[in-house]
Amino acid sequence: MATALPLFDAMELDKIRRERLELQRKLQRGSVDVRTRIHREEQLRMLTARQIEIELRLGIAGKR
């Protein structure tokens, strides 16, 4: 059974997961210049860090 999360955190976490998935797909496609790729990789790192931070705060990290 899924645990109930605070609404704001749940919405923020869903948004981050969607953005990360989109960035991962774009990075897999490739065919962009180096500057764009580096920017996307940096965005992905920042989103991953935010996701981990929220998951740790909520106590759900590593349960997936």
All heavy atoms as a GROMACS GRO file, in nm:
protein
  532
    1MET      N    1   0.084  -0.117   0.000
    1MET     CA    2   0.000   0.000   0.000
    1MET      C    3   0.089   0.124   0.000
    1MET      O    4   0.188   0.130   0.071
    1MET     CB    5  -0.090  -0.002   0.123
    1MET     CG    6  -0.177   0.122   0.133
    1MET     SD    7  -0.270   0.128   0.286
    1MET     CE    8  -0.411   0.033   0.238
    2ALA      N    9   0.054   0.221  -0.080
    2ALA     CA   10   0.131   0.344  -0.089
    2ALA      C   11   0.108   0.428   0.036
    2ALA      O   12  -0.001   0.432   0.091
    2ALA     CB   13   0.088   0.424  -0.212
    3THR      N   14   0.216   0.492   0.080
    3THR     CA   15   0.203   0.579   0.196
    3THR      C   16   0.152   0.715   0.154
    3THR      O   17   0.180   0.761   0.044
    3THR     CB   18   0.339   0.596   0.266
    3THR    OG1   19   0.431   0.651   0.173
    3THR    CG2   20   0.391   0.464   0.318
    4ALA      N   21   0.077   0.779   0.240
    4ALA     CA   22   0.024   0.912   0.210
    4ALA      C   23   0.134   1.015   0.230
    4ALA      O   24   0.200   1.018   0.333
    4ALA     CB   25  -0.094   0.941   0.302
    5LEU      N   26   0.154   1.099   0.130
    5LEU     CA   27   0.255   1.203   0.136
    5LEU      C   28   0.187   1.338   0.151
    5LEU      O   29   0.074   1.356   0.106
    5LEU     CB   30   0.339   1.203   0.008
    5LEU     CG   31   0.410   1.074  -0.030
    5LEU    CD1   32   0.478   1.091  -0.164
    5LEU    CD2   33   0.510   1.037   0.075
    6PRO      N   34   0.256   1.432   0.213
    6PRO     CA   35   0.200   1.568   0.213
    6PRO      C   36   0.176   1.612   0.069
    6PRO      O   37   0.257   1.585  -0.019
    6PRO     CB   38   0.310   1.650   0.280
    6PRO     CG   39   0.388   1.552   0.361
    6PRO     CD   40   0.380   1.422   0.286
    7LEU      N   41   0.066   1.680   0.046
    7LEU     CA   42   0.024   1.715  -0.090
    7LEU      C   43   0.131   1.792  -0.166
    7LEU      O   44   0.163   1.759  -0.280
    7LEU     CB   45  -0.106   1.795  -0.086
    7LEU     CG   46  -0.165   1.832  -0.221
    7LEU    CD1   47  -0.193   1.707  -0.303
    7LEU    CD2   48  -0.292   1.912  -0.203
    8PHE      N   49   0.188   1.894  -0.104
    8PHE     CA   50   0.289   1.974  -0.174
    8PHE      C   51   0.408   1.889  -0.214
    8PHE      O   52   0.455   1.897  -0.327
    8PHE     CB   53   0.336   2.091  -0.086
    8PHE     CG   54   0.449   2.167  -0.148
    8PHE    CD1   55   0.424   2.258  -0.249
    8PHE    CD2   56   0.579   2.147  -0.106
    8PHE    CE1   57   0.528   2.328  -0.309
    8PHE    CE2   58   0.683   2.217  -0.165
    8PHE     CZ   59   0.657   2.308  -0.266
    9ASP      N   60   0.458   1.808  -0.122
    9ASP     CA   61   0.573   1.724  -0.151
    9ASP      C   62   0.541   1.621  -0.259
    9ASP      O   63   0.623   1.594  -0.346
    9ASP     CB   64   0.622   1.653  -0.025
    9ASP     CG   65   0.689   1.749   0.072
    9ASP    OD1   66   0.744   1.851   0.027
    9ASP    OD2   67   0.687   1.722   0.193
   10ALA      N   68   0.423   1.566  -0.256
   10ALA     CA   69   0.384   1.467  -0.356
   10ALA      C   70   0.377   1.531  -0.494
   10ALA      O   71   0.424   1.473  -0.593
   10ALA     CB   72   0.250   1.404  -0.320
   11MET      N   73   0.320   1.651  -0.501
   11MET     CA   74   0.311   1.720  -0.630
   11MET      C   75   0.449   1.758  -0.681
   11MET      O   76   0.480   1.742  -0.799
   11MET     CB   77   0.221   1.843  -0.617
   11MET     CG   78   0.076   1.808  -0.598
   11MET     SD   79  -0.041   1.944  -0.567
   11MET     CE   80   0.039   2.089  -0.622
   12GLU      N   81   0.533   1.808  -0.592
   12GLU     CA   82   0.669   1.847  -0.630
   12GLU      C   83   0.748   1.725  -0.676
   12GLU      O   84   0.819   1.730  -0.777
   12GLU     CB   85   0.739   1.913  -0.511
   12GLU     CG   86   0.879   1.959  -0.539
   12GLU     CD   87   0.888   2.082  -0.628
   12GLU    OE1   88   0.786   2.149  -0.648
   12GLU    OE2   89   0.998   2.109  -0.678
   13LEU      N   90   0.735   1.614  -0.605
   13LEU     CA   91   0.806   1.492  -0.641
   13LEU      C   92   0.760   1.440  -0.777
   13LEU      O   93   0.842   1.400  -0.860
   13LEU     CB   94   0.785   1.387  -0.533
   13LEU     CG   95   0.875   1.265  -0.534
   13LEU    CD1   96   1.022   1.303  -0.533
   13LEU    CD2   97   0.843   1.175  -0.415
   14ASP      N   98   0.631   1.442  -0.804
   14ASP     CA   99   0.579   1.399  -0.934
   14ASP      C  100   0.633   1.488  -1.046
   14ASP      O  101   0.670   1.439  -1.152
   14ASP     CB  102   0.426   1.402  -0.935
   14ASP     CG  103   0.366   1.289  -0.854
   14ASP    OD1  104   0.437   1.191  -0.824
   14ASP    OD2  105   0.247   1.301  -0.820
   15LYS      N  106   0.636   1.618  -1.022
   15LYS     CA  107   0.686   1.712  -1.121
   15LYS      C  108   0.834   1.685  -1.151
   15LYS      O  109   0.875   1.680  -1.268
   15LYS     CB  110   0.669   1.855  -1.070
   15LYS     CG  111   0.720   1.959  -1.163
   15LYS     CD  112   0.707   2.098  -1.102
   15LYS     CE  113   0.780   2.197  -1.191
   15LYS     NZ  114   0.821   2.316  -1.119
   16ILE      N  115   0.912   1.663  -1.048
   16ILE     CA  116   1.055   1.636  -1.066
   16ILE      C  117   1.075   1.506  -1.142
   16ILE      O  118   1.158   1.499  -1.233
   16ILE     CB  119   1.126   1.631  -0.929
   16ILE    CG1  120   1.133   1.773  -0.870
   16ILE    CG2  121   1.266   1.572  -0.941
   16ILE    CD1  122   1.182   1.777  -0.727
   17ARG      N  123   0.999   1.404  -1.107
   17ARG     CA  124   1.012   1.275  -1.177
   17ARG      C  125   0.979   1.288  -1.325
   17ARG      O  126   1.047   1.229  -1.410
   17ARG     CB  127   0.923   1.170  -1.111
   17ARG     CG  128   0.977   1.123  -0.978
   17ARG     CD  129   0.885   1.024  -0.912
   17ARG     NE  130   0.943   0.973  -0.789
   17ARG     CZ  131   0.874   0.914  -0.694
   17ARG    NH1  132   0.743   0.897  -0.708
   17ARG    NH2  133   0.933   0.872  -0.585
   18ARG      N  134   0.874   1.365  -1.358
   18ARG     CA  135   0.839   1.387  -1.499
   18ARG      C  136   0.950   1.461  -1.572
   18ARG      O  137   0.986   1.425  -1.684
   18ARG     CB  138   0.708   1.465  -1.510
   18ARG     CG  139   0.584   1.383  -1.486
   18ARG     CD  140   0.458   1.457  -1.526
   18ARG     NE  141   0.447   1.589  -1.464
   18ARG     CZ  142   0.391   1.613  -1.346
   18ARG    NH1  143   0.341   1.515  -1.277
   18ARG    NH2  144   0.385   1.737  -1.299
   19GLU      N  145   1.004   1.566  -1.510
   19GLU     CA  146   1.110   1.644  -1.572
   19GLU      C  147   1.235   1.559  -1.594
   19GLU      O  148   1.299   1.568  -1.698
   19GLU     CB  149   1.144   1.766  -1.486
   19GLU     CG  150   1.038   1.873  -1.487
   19GLU     CD  151   1.072   1.989  -1.395
   19GLU    OE1  152   1.190   2.005  -1.356
   19GLU    OE2  153   0.980   2.065  -1.360
   20ARG      N  154   1.268   1.476  -1.494
   20ARG     CA  155   1.385   1.389  -1.507
   20ARG      C  156   1.367   1.290  -1.621
   20ARG      O  157   1.458   1.267  -1.699
   20ARG     CB  158   1.410   1.312  -1.377
   20ARG     CG  159   1.473   1.395  -1.269
   20ARG     CD  160   1.514   1.312  -1.148
   20ARG     NE  161   1.624   1.226  -1.183
   20ARG     CZ  162   1.621   1.092  -1.180
   20ARG    NH1  163   1.515   1.029  -1.140
   20ARG    NH2  164   1.726   1.021  -1.214
   21LEU      N  165   1.249   1.231  -1.630
   21LEU     CA  166   1.221   1.134  -1.736
   21LEU      C  167   1.234   1.200  -1.873
   21LEU      O  168   1.295   1.143  -1.965
   21LEU     CB  169   1.082   1.074  -1.717
   21LEU     CG  170   1.042   0.963  -1.812
   21LEU    CD1  171   1.139   0.846  -1.800
   21LEU    CD2  172   0.901   0.918  -1.782
   22GLU      N  173   1.180   1.320  -1.886
   22GLU     CA  174   1.190   1.393  -2.013
   22GLU      C  175   1.335   1.424  -2.048
   22GLU      O  176   1.377   1.404  -2.162
   22GLU     CB  177   1.110   1.522  -2.003
   22GLU     CG  178   1.110   1.602  -2.132
   22GLU     CD  179   1.033   1.733  -2.119
   22GLU    OE1  180   0.941   1.739  -2.036
   22GLU    OE2  181   1.067   1.826  -2.193
   23LEU      N  182   1.412   1.468  -1.951
   23LEU     CA  183   1.553   1.498  -1.977
   23LEU      C  184   1.630   1.372  -2.014
   23LEU      O  185   1.716   1.374  -2.102
   23LEU     CB  186   1.618   1.564  -1.855
   23LEU     CG  187   1.602   1.713  -1.844
   23LEU    CD1  188   1.654   1.764  -1.710
   23LEU    CD2  189   1.673   1.784  -1.958
   24GLN      N  190   1.603   1.262  -1.946
   24GLN     CA  191   1.671   1.136  -1.978
   24GLN      C  192   1.642   1.093  -2.121
   24GLN      O  193   1.731   1.048  -2.193
   24GLN     CB  194   1.629   1.027  -1.880
   24GLN     CG  195   1.689   1.045  -1.742
   24GLN     CD  196   1.634   0.947  -1.641
   24GLN    OE1  197   1.521   0.899  -1.652
   24GLN    NE2  198   1.713   0.916  -1.539
   25ARG      N  199   1.518   1.108  -2.163
   25ARG     CA  200   1.482   1.074  -2.301
   25ARG      C  201   1.555   1.163  -2.401
   25ARG      O  202   1.604   1.115  -2.503
   25ARG     CB  203   1.331   1.085  -2.321
   25ARG     CG  204   1.254   0.975  -2.254
   25ARG     CD  205   1.106   0.991  -2.273
   25ARG     NE  206   1.034   0.884  -2.204
   25ARG     CZ  207   0.911   0.894  -2.162
   25ARG    NH1  208   0.842   1.005  -2.181
   25ARG    NH2  209   0.853   0.794  -2.100
   26LYS      N  210   1.560   1.292  -2.372
   26LYS     CA  211   1.630   1.384  -2.461
   26LYS      C  212   1.778   1.350  -2.469
   26LYS      O  213   1.838   1.356  -2.577
   26LYS     CB  214   1.613   1.529  -2.413
   26LYS     CG  215   1.475   1.586  -2.439
   26LYS     CD  216   1.466   1.729  -2.392
   26LYS     CE  217   1.329   1.788  -2.420
   26LYS     NZ  218   1.320   1.928  -2.373
   27LEU      N  219   1.838   1.315  -2.356
   27LEU     CA  220   1.980   1.280  -2.356
   27LEU      C  221   2.005   1.150  -2.432
   27LEU      O  222   2.108   1.136  -2.498
   27LEU     CB  223   2.032   1.269  -2.212
   27LEU     CG  224   2.055   1.401  -2.141
   27LEU    CD1  225   2.078   1.378  -1.992
   27LEU    CD2  226   2.174   1.474  -2.202
   28GLN      N  227   1.914   1.056  -2.425
   28GLN     CA  228   1.930   0.930  -2.497
   28GLN      C  229   1.920   0.952  -2.647
   28GLN      O  230   1.987   0.884  -2.724
   28GLN     CB  231   1.826   0.828  -2.452
   28GLN     CG  232   1.853   0.772  -2.315
   28GLN     CD  233   1.743   0.679  -2.267
   28GLN    OE1  234   1.636   0.671  -2.326
   28GLN    NE2  235   1.769   0.607  -2.158
   29ARG      N  236   1.835   1.046  -2.689
   29ARG     CA  237   1.820   1.073  -2.833
   29ARG      C  238   1.950   1.128  -2.891
   29ARG      O  239   1.985   1.096  -3.004
   29ARG     CB  240   1.709   1.175  -2.856
   29ARG     CG  241   1.574   1.116  -2.868
   29ARG     CD  242   1.476   1.215  -2.921
   29ARG     NE  243   1.484   1.340  -2.846
   29ARG     CZ  244   1.382   1.409  -2.799
   29ARG    NH1  245   1.262   1.366  -2.823
   29ARG    NH2  246   1.398   1.518  -2.732
   30GLY      N  247   2.015   1.214  -2.813
   30GLY     CA  248   2.140   1.271  -2.860
   30GLY      C  249   2.119   1.373  -2.971
   30GLY      O  250   2.018   1.444  -2.974
   31SER      N  251   2.213   1.381  -3.061
   31SER     CA  252   2.215   1.469  -3.178
   31SER      C  253   2.193   1.616  -3.142
   31SER      O  254   2.117   1.687  -3.207
   31SER     CB  255   2.114   1.424  -3.284
   31SER     OG  256   1.982   1.441  -3.239
   32VAL      N  257   2.258   1.662  -3.035
   32VAL     CA  258   2.257   1.803  -2.998
   32VAL      C  259   2.401   1.848  -2.979
   32VAL      O  260   2.492   1.767  -2.964
   32VAL     CB  261   2.176   1.830  -2.869
   32VAL    CG1  262   2.030   1.799  -2.889
   32VAL    CG2  263   2.230   1.752  -2.752
   33ASP      N  264   2.419   1.980  -2.979
   33ASP     CA  265   2.555   2.031  -2.960
   33ASP      C  266   2.600   2.007  -2.815
   33ASP      O  267   2.521   1.978  -2.726
   33ASP     CB  268   2.561   2.180  -2.994
   33ASP     CG  269   2.471   2.263  -2.907
   33ASP    OD1  270   2.348   2.263  -2.932
   33ASP    OD2  271   2.523   2.326  -2.813
   34VAL      N  272   2.730   2.021  -2.795
   34VAL     CA  273   2.791   1.991  -2.665
   34VAL      C  274   2.736   2.080  -2.555
   34VAL      O  275   2.708   2.033  -2.445
   34VAL     CB  276   2.945   2.007  -2.675
   34VAL    CG1  277   3.010   1.990  -2.539
   34VAL    CG2  278   3.002   1.905  -2.772
   35ARG      N  279   2.717   2.208  -2.583
   35ARG     CA  280   2.667   2.300  -2.481
   35ARG      C  281   2.528   2.258  -2.432
   35ARG      O  282   2.502   2.259  -2.312
   35ARG     CB  283   2.662   2.441  -2.538
   35ARG     CG  284   2.607   2.542  -2.439
   35ARG     CD  285   2.614   2.678  -2.494
   35ARG     NE  286   2.754   2.720  -2.484
   35ARG     CZ  287   2.795   2.842  -2.507
   35ARG    NH1  288   2.711   2.935  -2.545
   35ARG    NH2  289   2.922   2.873  -2.495
   36THR      N  290   2.441   2.219  -2.524
   36THR     CA  291   2.307   2.175  -2.487
   36THR      C  292   2.312   2.048  -2.405
   36THR      O  293   2.243   2.034  -2.304
   36THR     CB  294   2.220   2.153  -2.613
   36THR    OG1  295   2.215   2.275  -2.687
   36THR    CG2  296   2.080   2.109  -2.577
   37ARG      N  297   2.397   1.954  -2.446
   37ARG     CA  298   2.410   1.827  -2.373
   37ARG      C  299   2.460   1.851  -2.231
   37ARG      O  300   2.407   1.796  -2.135
   37ARG     CB  301   2.503   1.732  -2.446
   37ARG     CG  302   2.517   1.600  -2.372
   37ARG     CD  303   2.577   1.492  -2.458
   37ARG     NE  304   2.582   1.368  -2.386
   37ARG     CZ  305   2.482   1.282  -2.377
   37ARG    NH1  306   2.369   1.306  -2.438
   37ARG    NH2  307   2.495   1.170  -2.310
   38ILE      N  308   2.560   1.935  -2.216
   38ILE     CA  309   2.613   1.965  -2.083
   38ILE      C  310   2.506   2.032  -1.996
   38ILE      O  311   2.490   1.999  -1.879
   38ILE     CB  312   2.739   2.053  -2.093
   38ILE    CG1  313   2.853   1.972  -2.153
   38ILE    CG2  314   2.778   2.111  -1.957
   38ILE    CD1  315   2.976   2.053  -2.188
   39HIS      N  316   2.430   2.123  -2.055
   39HIS     CA  317   2.323   2.191  -1.982
   39HIS      C  318   2.217   2.091  -1.936
   39HIS      O  319   2.172   2.095  -1.821
   39HIS     CB  320   2.260   2.300  -2.068
   39HIS     CG  321   2.149   2.372  -2.001
   39HIS    ND1  322   2.168   2.461  -1.899
   39HIS    CD2  323   2.016   2.368  -2.022
   39HIS    CE1  324   2.051   2.508  -1.858
   39HIS    NE2  325   1.957   2.453  -1.933
   40ARG      N  326   2.179   2.000  -2.023
   40ARG     CA  327   2.079   1.900  -1.988
   40ARG      C  328   2.131   1.806  -1.879
   40ARG      O  329   2.056   1.767  -1.788
   40ARG     CB  330   2.038   1.819  -2.110
   40ARG     CG  331   1.949   1.898  -2.205
   40ARG     CD  332   1.913   1.819  -2.327
   40ARG     NE  333   1.828   1.898  -2.416
   40ARG     CZ  334   1.796   1.862  -2.539
   40ARG    NH1  335   1.840   1.748  -2.589
   40ARG    NH2  336   1.720   1.941  -2.613
   41GLU      N  337   2.258   1.768  -1.888
   41GLU     CA  338   2.316   1.681  -1.786
   41GLU      C  339   2.319   1.750  -1.651
   41GLU      O  340   2.291   1.688  -1.548
   41GLU     CB  341   2.457   1.637  -1.827
   41GLU     CG  342   2.458   1.537  -1.940
   41GLU     CD  343   2.597   1.507  -1.992
   41GLU    OE1  344   2.693   1.579  -1.956
   41GLU    OE2  345   2.610   1.410  -2.068
   42GLU      N  346   2.350   1.880  -1.650
   42GLU     CA  347   2.351   1.957  -1.525
   42GLU      C  348   2.210   1.967  -1.467
   42GLU      O  349   2.190   1.950  -1.347
   42GLU     CB  350   2.408   2.096  -1.549
   42GLU     CG  351   2.410   2.184  -1.426
   42GLU     CD  352   2.498   2.131  -1.315
   42GLU    OE1  353   2.591   2.052  -1.342
   42GLU    OE2  354   2.472   2.166  -1.199
   43GLN      N  355   2.111   1.991  -1.552
   43GLN     CA  356   1.972   1.996  -1.507
   43GLN      C  357   1.931   1.862  -1.446
   43GLN      O  358   1.865   1.858  -1.343
   43GLN     CB  359   1.878   2.029  -1.622
   43GLN     CG  360   1.878   2.172  -1.664
   43GLN     CD  361   1.780   2.194  -1.779
   43GLN    OE1  362   1.780   2.120  -1.877
   43GLN    NE2  363   1.698   2.295  -1.766
   44LEU      N  364   1.972   1.753  -1.511
   44LEU     CA  365   1.938   1.620  -1.462
   44LEU      C  366   2.000   1.595  -1.325
   44LEU      O  367   1.936   1.542  -1.235
   44LEU     CB  368   1.984   1.514  -1.562
   44LEU     CG  369   1.946   1.370  -1.532
   44LEU    CD1  370   1.795   1.353  -1.526
   44LEU    CD2  371   2.006   1.277  -1.636
   45ARG      N  372   2.125   1.636  -1.306
   45ARG     CA  373   2.191   1.621  -1.176
   45ARG      C  374   2.118   1.700  -1.068
   45ARG      O  375   2.097   1.651  -0.957
   45ARG     CB  376   2.337   1.666  -1.183
   45ARG     CG  377   2.430   1.563  -1.243
   45ARG     CD  378   2.574   1.599  -1.223
   45ARG     NE  379   2.613   1.718  -1.295
   45ARG     CZ  380   2.654   1.721  -1.422
   45ARG    NH1  381   2.662   1.609  -1.490
   45ARG    NH2  382   2.686   1.834  -1.480
   46MET      N  383   2.078   1.822  -1.100
   46MET     CA  384   2.008   1.906  -1.002
   46MET      C  385   1.872   1.847  -0.966
   46MET      O  386   1.834   1.843  -0.849
   46MET     CB  387   1.992   2.049  -1.055
   46MET     CG  388   2.122   2.122  -1.073
   46MET     SD  389   2.216   2.139  -0.921
   46MET     CE  390   2.113   2.252  -0.833
   47LEU      N  391   1.799   1.799  -1.066
   47LEU     CA  392   1.668   1.738  -1.040
   47LEU      C  393   1.682   1.610  -0.958
   47LEU      O  394   1.601   1.584  -0.869
   47LEU     CB  395   1.596   1.709  -1.171
   47LEU     CG  396   1.541   1.830  -1.245
   47LEU    CD1  397   1.491   1.790  -1.384
   47LEU    CD2  398   1.429   1.896  -1.166
   48THR      N  399   1.786   1.533  -0.987
   48THR     CA  400   1.810   1.410  -0.912
   48THR      C  401   1.838   1.443  -0.765
   48THR      O  402   1.785   1.378  -0.675
   48THR     CB  403   1.927   1.331  -0.973
   48THR    OG1  404   1.896   1.300  -1.109
   48THR    CG2  405   1.952   1.203  -0.896
   49ALA      N  406   1.919   1.544  -0.742
   49ALA     CA  407   1.950   1.585  -0.606
   49ALA      C  408   1.825   1.631  -0.532
   49ALA      O  409   1.803   1.596  -0.415
   49ALA     CB  410   2.055   1.696  -0.606
   50ARG      N  411   1.740   1.709  -0.600
   50ARG     CA  412   1.616   1.755  -0.537
   50ARG      C  413   1.523   1.638  -0.507
   50ARG      O  414   1.459   1.634  -0.402
   50ARG     CB  415   1.545   1.856  -0.627
   50ARG     CG  416   1.613   1.991  -0.625
   50ARG     CD  417   1.551   2.093  -0.716
   50ARG     NE  418   1.406   2.102  -0.704
   50ARG     CZ  419   1.327   2.150  -0.800
   50ARG    NH1  420   1.379   2.193  -0.913
   50ARG    NH2  421   1.197   2.156  -0.782
   51GLN      N  422   1.517   1.542  -0.599
   51GLN     CA  423   1.433   1.425  -0.577
   51GLN      C  424   1.482   1.346  -0.456
   51GLN      O  425   1.401   1.307  -0.371
   51GLN     CB  426   1.432   1.336  -0.701
   51GLN     CG  427   1.348   1.211  -0.683
   51GLN     CD  428   1.345   1.123  -0.807
   51GLN    OE1  429   1.386   1.165  -0.914
   51GLN    NE2  430   1.298   1.002  -0.792
   52ILE      N  431   1.610   1.324  -0.447
   52ILE     CA  432   1.666   1.250  -0.334
   52ILE      C  433   1.639   1.323  -0.204
   52ILE      O  434   1.603   1.262  -0.103
   52ILE     CB  435   1.816   1.225  -0.356
   52ILE    CG1  436   1.836   1.124  -0.470
   52ILE    CG2  437   1.881   1.173  -0.227
   52ILE    CD1  438   1.980   1.111  -0.515
   53GLU      N  439   1.656   1.454  -0.206
   53GLU     CA  440   1.631   1.535  -0.086
   53GLU      C  441   1.487   1.520  -0.037
   53GLU      O  442   1.462   1.498   0.082
   53GLU     CB  443   1.661   1.681  -0.116
   53GLU     CG  444   1.636   1.776  -0.002
   53GLU     CD  445   1.657   1.919  -0.042
   53GLU    OE1  446   1.739   1.946  -0.131
   53GLU    OE2  447   1.590   2.006   0.017
   54ILE      N  448   1.392   1.529  -0.128
   54ILE     CA  449   1.251   1.515  -0.090
   54ILE      C  450   1.222   1.373  -0.042
   54ILE      O  451   1.154   1.353   0.059
   54ILE     CB  452   1.159   1.552  -0.208
   54ILE    CG1  453   1.169   1.702  -0.237
   54ILE    CG2  454   1.014   1.514  -0.178
   54ILE    CD1  455   1.098   1.745  -0.365
   55GLU      N  456   1.275   1.274  -0.111
   55GLU     CA  457   1.251   1.135  -0.071
   55GLU      C  458   1.309   1.106   0.066
   55GLU      O  459   1.248   1.035   0.147
   55GLU     CB  460   1.307   1.040  -0.175
   55GLU     CG  461   1.226   1.037  -0.304
   55GLU     CD  462   1.286   0.949  -0.411
   55GLU    OE1  463   1.403   0.905  -0.396
   55GLU    OE2  464   1.217   0.922  -0.510
   56LEU      N  465   1.427   1.160   0.095
   56LEU     CA  466   1.487   1.140   0.227
   56LEU      C  467   1.403   1.208   0.334
   56LEU      O  468   1.382   1.152   0.442
   56LEU     CB  469   1.630   1.192   0.230
   56LEU     CG  470   1.734   1.108   0.157
   56LEU    CD1  471   1.867   1.179   0.152
   56LEU    CD2  472   1.748   0.972   0.224
   57ARG      N  473   1.358   1.328   0.306
   57ARG     CA  474   1.277   1.402   0.402
   57ARG      C  475   1.147   1.327   0.432
   57ARG      O  476   1.100   1.325   0.546
   57ARG     CB  477   1.247   1.541   0.349
   57ARG     CG  478   1.181   1.632   0.449
   57ARG     CD  479   1.168   1.774   0.402
   57ARG     NE  480   1.086   1.784   0.282
   57ARG     CZ  481   1.122   1.848   0.171
   57ARG    NH1  482   1.238   1.908   0.164
   57ARG    NH2  483   1.042   1.852   0.068
   58LEU      N  484   1.091   1.263   0.330
   58LEU     CA  485   0.966   1.189   0.346
   58LEU      C  486   0.988   1.046   0.394
   58LEU      O  487   0.893   0.975   0.425
   58LEU     CB  488   0.888   1.188   0.214
   58LEU     CG  489   0.841   1.324   0.166
   58LEU    CD1  490   0.782   1.313   0.027
   58LEU    CD2  491   0.741   1.384   0.263
   59GLY      N  492   1.113   1.001   0.394
   59GLY     CA  493   1.143   0.866   0.438
   59GLY      C  494   1.108   0.758   0.339
   59GLY      O  495   1.081   0.645   0.376
   60ILE      N  496   1.106   0.793   0.208
   60ILE     CA  497   1.072   0.694   0.107
   60ILE      C  498   1.189   0.659   0.017
   60ILE      O  499   1.175   0.583  -0.077
   60ILE     CB  500   0.951   0.738   0.020
   60ILE    CG1  501   0.982   0.868  -0.053
   60ILE    CG2  502   0.827   0.748   0.103
   60ILE    CD1  503   0.876   0.908  -0.154
   61ALA      N  504   1.306   0.714   0.046
   61ALA     CA  505   1.423   0.686  -0.039
   61ALA      C  506   1.461   0.540  -0.028
   61ALA      O  507   1.461   0.481   0.079
   61ALA     CB  508   1.540   0.774   0.003
   62GLY      N  509   1.490   0.479  -0.141
   62GLY     CA  510   1.532   0.340  -0.145
   62GLY      C  511   1.421   0.239  -0.135
   62GLY      O  512   1.446   0.120  -0.134
   63LYS      N  513   1.297   0.283  -0.130
   63LYS     CA  514   1.185   0.189  -0.121
   63LYS      C  515   1.127   0.155  -0.257
   63LYS      O  516   1.031   0.083  -0.267
   63LYS     CB  517   1.075   0.247  -0.032
   63LYS     CG  518   1.115   0.256   0.113
   63LYS     CD  519   1.000   0.303   0.197
   63LYS     CE  520   1.040   0.311   0.342
   63LYS     NZ  521   0.931   0.354   0.428
   64ARG      N  522   1.186   0.210  -0.364
   64ARG     CA  523   1.134   0.183  -0.497
   64ARG      C  524   1.193   0.057  -0.552
   64ARG      O  525   1.289   0.006  -0.525
   64ARG     CB  526   1.168   0.298  -0.592
   64ARG     CG  527   1.090   0.420  -0.556
   64ARG     CD  528   1.109   0.530  -0.655
   64ARG     NE  529   1.238   0.592  -0.632
   64ARG     CZ  530   1.313   0.645  -0.725
   64ARG    NH1  531   1.275   0.644  -0.847
   64ARG    NH2  532   1.427   0.703  -0.698
   0.00000   0.00000   0.00000
